[in-house]
Amino acid sequence: MIKFLYIVFILLSFSSVFAQSMGTSYTAQIPLYDKDTNLGDVQVEINGDELISVDRDSLLNALRDTLKEDTIAAFERLPSQLTPSQISIPLRFSPQELKLETSIDLQLMARKKTDLGVDLEDEKRDALQPAPFGGAINYRLEQFWGDERLGGKYFSGQFGSFINMNSLVLESQMFYQTNTDAQWFRGDTRLVKDFEKQNIRTQVGDIYPQIQGFMVAKPLGGINIQRNFSLNPYRLPYPTGNQNFTLKSRSFVKYFVNSVMVKSEYLQAGNYSAKDIPLNNGLNTILIEATDDLGQKQFFVFKASSNINLLNEGESRFDVSYGTPFIDTSLKRDYINRDGNVFSGFYQYGFSSLFSSSVYLQNQQDFNLYGSEFIQAIPIGNITAGIARSNLEKLEGTAGSLGYQLITQGKRWFDSHTLSLRYENRSRDFKTQLTDVSTSIQNAYAANYTIPVSNILTFSLGGNYGDVRNNLLEDRYGYDVNLSFRVMNNHNIAFYVSRNRDEFKNWNDVAYVFLTISIPESNSYVSSLYDQQQKNIRVNVLRDNQNKLYHFRTQAIAEYGEERKNGELDLNYPTQIGDFGSRITASKIEQFDTAARGSARFNSAFVFAYDDSELGFGVSRPIPGSFVIFKPEDRLRDQKIGLKSTSPFTESQSGLFDEIVFSNLIAYQYRDIQLDPTFLEPGRSLQREKFTLYPTYRSAHLIKLSERGSVILTGKILKPDGTPIALQVGSVGDVTFFTNRDGQIFIEGVEAGTHELKLEGLEDKFIFSVNKEERGYKELGIIQLKENEL
Amino acid sequence: MNRILPLLFLPFLFAFNFSPMSQTIELGEGKKGGQFLIDNEGGTNIAVELTVKERKMDEEGNETLLETKDISVFPPQVIIPPREKRTIRVQYTSKEELTSEKSYRVIAEQLPLKVDAKTKDQAGIQMLMKFVAALYATPAGAKSDVKVVSQTSNGKELVLILENKGNRHQLLNNPVLKYLFAGEKGEMKAGELTGLTGENILAGNKRKFVIPSKKIIPSGSRIELKIND
């Protein structure tokens, strides 16, 4: 390009001289620059060093993204050839650099968007998709021994399995216990299908409907369809901040939300609109700090209120379910349809980023509950309101609620306040479900305020009042106080007292002290709870292993009360094939002798996946969500390979079948996996070490691992005169290599066979062979070339 | 400090990243090796050469890098495709039983070679980077022990000579210099110890620091350097 411009420049210079001498002009395509930014090529007419005219359309093309719409519209009304005086922006022709220069006034510039959302282009391009078929069986096997009072001797097994067939997932939980009559107990079983683009999850089986307002959560055996934003965690359906700002010169821009930096970037001078600034619940302080090349700072500060239940403008959320309610009693799941099936559903819509509303309905036989909820964010907090009606045959009732919440956040200790107020009214015949009895409280009031008293002390005060509709009863009221001290950053002590009087004048008192001590350098934590009412103290000591393989996680609990004394020690030892653990408990209850119980457990998973005519399986640590199996090729099976993802420690390594299983992928979140070749024998390496995965709901990835060729070639390449051939690129077949400054080579990835070693620009070649049995380093020695062309 | 930072020929365009910048092989824990990571954040293949040198430092903080066979590096030469990471393994291969920590430099240098078919024929300026990371081979139970050997101050500058009498290196993070003379106490915090804060004293080494300071510490004071790392 530079060469081309240079030639054009020379030619034009000549033509310019020629044209000057002839007194005529010429036309050319030359770049238009706004300071250092190339806006595009423009067709111009030049005479000598003078700009005669500019082609309107090419100028418009170059300026369309830079100028405001009204300025562009004004240009469009001008003739097709423009003299510099007709153009509202300054234009200067630079004959030395053969370019047009301008300096556009900030007032004429269009506003550019700068997005603070996550940029996933690299991940999307590189990410590997899950296998079409895979699954896992999680099992926790535990054998108990002990006194009969503590359960005696028995065996228990918990099983959680899933099969994923092209993103259709069948999942099930089963429990087995030898000291029960039925022995086997079935937990949740369901079929799940996600539609990612629409953010919709459908489920058939045991489901847990989401609720709004006065709705009651009921597990059902049935069908559910819902909008689930976790299917695309990178999309922001919740309100985000937007802010316009202007930069007078190129600046380094940092964006802070409540003093936490969320992004930084370099921006050229111009008008900008920051989009998708992530907001927290409450009143947010957003600071944009711009530092130009001379160190001058500009600050833009604004406040934005948000609520975790608000939706962005135009976003909607829903959850619709139908089925038979179930309850689990005595290790048995009962589906109860004597009162009929339940319909439960709501729909929420974001009318603006400050206002969302929802409608809902629950029905069972003749019972209906329906209502609406509203959330409005205002500059001084969030207001919520709700109204609901219920009817059962001729009984009709109404309920309403009103709430206010203010959460301020800031860097300084005295910036963080929380105030919440709530009022609720229920009429006599208002019910939230078929079997409800009328509430005795008609008006309920609650308030809570948390105020920082100093940088180490937070004080919280709450109160509630409920007036009864029956004059024979008394009004309810209560209060609670919480004092929390932070000591030396890592330690905390909290005092909590609450008193509540019910409508029968019974007082319920709670008072406790909670102490937590953290010792980060040894990953140890101590927590202690003293319950004044129960006269009970409980101490918990935990030494964490940070999820490191082959390191114990130890937890000891001691409980000392007037009637009961307990001691417990729990050990957990993670390995790549599962977590081994044991627990010892001793208990002394007032009228009984001391009883003891012990258990030994194994918590593991069997995993499998089929992809691209390849079957992989393995035994791993339990799989809470999705997983990946790395299956080494045959010649790598004698090697140990480690794996790291988000932890600084090895998170998995070669297992029973030489596979490496990573058990902790989270659905719909891109995950980088780095294989750790530290354990490989010297001279051996992996073809690829880094993988980006895109898991779906309970998915399985199967990735075949290959060795980087059979041998690594070493040696030194010399010129005919004996001096090293330094810094030259060469090839052995498809493998590219280079020489260092001493002519040394290190060539990975060479397979068995006869090969030619060549350097770029030379015909001379070195021929050598690698046997099938050869592995690791192969020394080629000194290679002296015959040609001396380099 | 600048010596342990990557030497960047251009500050804004990171062709590759090398991490971590400091690594310790704890020989006492039965370890013999460690690893570094090269992350090619650019859009083309890059050629990188890796070397390990033994690191010596004089009183002024000047480093001398010596050839060594104590540490092997794998791979010593590597071509990394765009947006790929590559693990670099280092192994302590010496049979010498260490009683004191030994210091090394791991140098990752991008070479001026066009190993990418896409850019092979393109003209232009190639930006090259060189990272110089620290590597230590540390025997069991090694500890640092930094003492102030001498001090002189004249109201313009304070000259401190420190000695690490221990057998492990010590980074001078968040240092506080406390002194006591004739019952009067004084102290200088990290912000006042310009030129010393963040510096490194290798095991068994002495370092001299000249700190611009108007404070005069009486000669004969009892001086203690507290390091809060």
Chai-1 contact restraints between the chains, C-beta under 6 A:
chainA,res_idxA,chainB,res_idxB,connection_type,confidence,min_distance_angstrom,max_distance_angstrom,comment,restraint_id
A,P677,B,T87,contact,1.0,0.0,6.0,A-B,restraint_1
A,T678,B,Q35,contact,1.0,0.0,6.0,A-B,restraint_2
A,T678,B,R89,contact,1.0,0.0,6.0,A-B,restraint_3
A,E689,B,T87,contact,1.0,0.0,6.0,A-B,restraint_4
A,K690,B,E84,contact,1.0,0.0,6.0,A-B,restraint_5
A,K690,B,K85,contact,1.0,0.0,6.0,A-B,restraint_6
A,L727,B,L113,contact,1.0,0.0,6.0,A-B,restraint_7
A,V729,B,L113,contact,1.0,0.0,6.0,A-B,restraint_8
A,V729,B,V115,contact,1.0,0.0,6.0,A-B,restraint_9
A,T736,B,I79,contact,1.0,0.0,6.0,A-B,restraint_10
A,T736,B,V115,contact,1.0,0.0,6.0,A-B,restraint_11
A,F738,B,A47,contact,1.0,0.0,6.0,A-B,restraint_12
A,F738,B,L113,contact,1.0,0.0,6.0,A-B,restraint_13
A,N740,B,E49,contact,1.0,0.0,6.0,A-B,restraint_14
A,F746,B,P75,contact,1.0,0.0,6.0,A-B,restraint_15
A,F746,B,P76,contact,1.0,0.0,6.0,A-B,restraint_16
A,F746,B,Q77,contact,1.0,0.0,6.0,A-B,restraint_17
